[in-house]
């Protein structure tokens, strides 16, 4: 399989998406606790509030971006298949990737 096809198996896996939900809400809590963080905070916090209210929906959307992040690409491996596919990446590695992509997930244009 191509790398993109491999990574996308995670996006349709209930097991992986459960991890994503938990970790997305974990990062949302961090963002909501931020103080004095500048002009992007309002958008970051608005996204965090949406994640908290609907973690399954936002995890499913975010997973497409997160699975392409460096922490989830090889040498991390994909184990299992179907609804039980998972990444060998640790929760800390996935959470780091979510934090790295948070602004993009929140729709913040870094060029402005």
Secondary structure, DSSP 8 states (H G I E B T S, - for coil): --HHHHHHHHHT-HHHHHHHHHHHHHHHHHHHT--S--TTHHHHHHHHHHHHH-HHHHHHHHHHHHTTSTTTSTTS-EES-GGG-EESS-HHHHHHHHHHHHHHHTT--TT-
